[in-house]
Amino acid sequence: WYLDRETGTLYCCLEAGVDPNSMAFVAPRSAQLLKVAGTREHPVMNLHFRDLQFAHTDWHLPEEGYAGIQACYYAAGYYRPEPGKEWPGYMLPVAVHLEFTQGCCLERCTVRAVASNGLGLSRGCLDTLIQGCEVADSGANGIMVGWIAEVPKAGWYYWWSVADMQSWDVNRRTTLANCFIHHTGRELWEGVGLLEMF
């Protein structure tokens, strides 16, 4: 099936006798479902998400293209660099994203059918519990702990020396327990189930 987003017309090609009115069609519009973001000085504290389902996100190929580096980081000119030109690097959107939080948890939650990344703790997340969750059918990575959404240059020599990084940006005391992570990298084959960076 195909949805023409401009006209709102849904086209589908079904076998004879199949009633499209008996089927459900999902056309996501958002790249992100939940973002919990504090600051270094004022982290978000003690939010608990239990027994929730997060599903269906969208992601479109950017104008600069996609040249995957590793674990779904990408930079348009990474493989064919031009002399004197710096290419910024990016990470795909995350469906459920926590940044600068303390004492937060996700328990028995499901993240599924997402076009890019499932669940991510980017910077400054302290005492986080992710327990009994299922992350499935992601276009890119499943769960990411410690990552940078955008850096000004591509190249691994730079990813680990970003000037904006501070010691308190490092995630501490993260517990992942009894989670089922499967069918990741459905669209971008370099996607991984679990990415832990810093």
N, C-alpha and C positions, 0 to 999 in steps of 0.2 A: 504494500500500500504506500501511497505518497500523499502528503498534504501540501497543497499550494497555500503557503502562509499569507500571501497577498490577497487572494480571493476567498480563502477559508474553505476551499473545495477539497474534499477527500476523494482520492481515486484509489480503487482497490480492484485487484484481479483475483477472484475466488473461484474455487471449483464449483461445478454445477450443483445446485441445490443448497448451497451454503447461504444462510441469511445474514447479511452484514449487520442487521439490527440486533442480532444475538451476540455480537462480539464487542469487545472493548478496544478502542484505539487510543493510545496515549501519545501526545505530541508535546514534549516538554518545552518550556520557554526560558527557564532560568538555568544558569550554570552552577548556582549555589543555592542550597536549601536552608542552611543555618550558619551564621557566623557569630561567634561569641568573642569579642575583642576588647580587652582592656588596654592599659598602657603600662610602661615600666613602673611609673609612680603609683598608678591606681589599677591594679589587676581586678578582673571580675572574680568574685569569690563565691564558692559554695553553691554553684548551680548543679542540680542533679537531674539527668534525663533518664527516665526508666520506661521500658516497654513501648518505645516509639518506633515507628517505621519511617525512614527517609528514603524516598524513591523518585526516580525519573528526573534527570537533569539533561541539559543540552550543552553542546560545545561545538563551535564552528572553527574550521581551519582558518588561522589568521592570515591577513594579507601578505605578511612577510614569509609565509610558508611554515613548514615544520621539518626541522632536521633534528631528529632525536639524538640526544647525547647519551644519557643513561637514566633509567628510572623516570622517563618522561619529562626530563628537563629538555628544553629545546632552544635553538638559536638558528635563525635563518641562514646565516653565513658561516656556520661552524665548520662545515666540511670543505667549503671553497672560500677561504678567507681572502679578502682583498687587502693588498699592502696598505698599511696606514689606517685601515678602517676597523673600528671596534664594533662588534655585534653584541647587543645585550642578550642576556640569557633569561629564560622564563620557565616557570613551572605551570602546568595546567591548573585550572580551577579545582577546588576541593569542595565536595558537596556539603560536608559537615566540618567546619573549620574553627579551631580554638587557638587564641593567641593572647598571651599575657593573662593567664588565669591562675587561680589557686584553689585547690580543694574541690575541683569539679569532677563529675563522673558521668559516664554513660554506661548503663547496665541493661542488659537484655534488649538492646536496640538493634535494629536492622537497617543497613544501608545497602541498597541494591538498585540495579538498573540505572547506573549513573554513567554519563558519557565520558567523564574524565576520572578524577580521583575520588575515592570514597570518603575517608575520615582522616583528618590531619591535625596534628598539634604543631604549629609552626614555631613561634619563639615564646620564651618566658612562661611556659606552662609548668606549674609546680604542683606536686601531690595529686596527679591525675590518675583516676581509675577508669579503665575500659574493661568491662567484665561481661562475659556471656553474650557478646555481640556477634552478629553475623554481618560480614561485608562480602557481597557477591555481585557478580556480573558488572564489573567496572570496566570502563573503556581503557583506563590506565592503571594506576596503583590502587591497592586496597587500603592499607593503613600506613600513614607517614608520621614519624615522630622526629621533629627537628628538621626544618627545611626553610629555604629562603625563596620567597615567591618571585623575586626579580633581582638580578644583579646587573650592574652596568656593563660588564664585559663577559664574553664567553671565554671558555678555557679553564680547565681544572685548576691551573695554578692560581687563579683568582678567586674561585668559589670558596676557598678556605681562609681567605684573608680580607673579607669584606670589612671596610672601614667602620660601618655602622654597627657591627656586632660588638656586644658588650658581654662581660662574663655572666651577668644575670639574664641574658637572653637564652642561655642554655637551659633546656628542659631538665627538671630534676624530679626524681622519685616518681617516675611514670610506671604504672602497673598495668600490663595487659594480661588478662587471665581468661582462659577457657573461651577464646574467641574462635570462630570458624570463618576463615578467609579463603575464598575460593573463586574460581573463574574470573581472575583479574587479567588485565592486558587484552581485553577482547577486541579493542580497536587498534591499540598501539602496543606492539608485541614486546617492547622493552619494559612494559609495566611489570611491577613486582607485587607480591602479596603484602610484604612488610618492608618498609624502608625506614631505617634508623640512621640519622646523620649526626646530630649533636644534641 
